[in-house]
Amino acid sequence: MIPRSRYAEAVDLVKLVYETISYGDPTDPEVVYGPQVSAVQRDRVLGLIDKGIAEGARLVVGGGRPERFDRGYFVEPTLFVDVDPNSTIAQAEIFGPVLTISPYDDVDHAVAIANNSSYGLAGSVWSNDEGAAIEVARRIRTGMISINGGMYYAPDLPAGGFKQSGLGRESGIEGFEEFLETKSIAVGE
């Protein structure tokens, strides 16, 4: 989501990035994005892209299978803008190279859009006011959230989602505790 007051500027910048993003052989250190794990997942992502178009989101970059690869389950890095927060592509966990952008009017509106999902794996907040960003992050219902690019995947931090994005945690003390067998003993008087 982008503040409505900076929306056009942000869309132009993200469009430039998506037009030049490197994708291909995942063993090449210059490549940012590799193929999907299977034909089933590639077709699922392409189906969601088609659904996004059908539901009125504006496709700006990508949206198909790249012709330059004769093997692999590739999907072009895809950018949608003007996405209805209630649409399928705004609600789904796509797990593919698809970014959706929607405008918001104020912080409460942004939080409402972010929480308007049955999923809650991860998110990010960007701001030049770290304190305000932390307050917003506390209001968003995700299991992991970064502020200004902070890395939430680290061995000492618990990783996992809220809502339909999973139960339990990996990593950190919380992840380690899942391997313990805790016993409760209650003694009566």
Secondary structure, 3 states (H helix, E strand, C coil): CEEHHHHHHHHHHHHHHHHHCCECCCCCCCCCECCCCCHHHHHHHHHHHHHHHHCCCEEEECCCCCCCCCCCCCCCCEEEECCCCCCHHHHCCCCCCEEEECEECCHHHHHHHHHCCCEECEEEECCCCHHHHHHHHHHCCCCEEEECCCCCCCCCCCECCEECCCCCCECHHHHHHCCCCCCCCCCCC
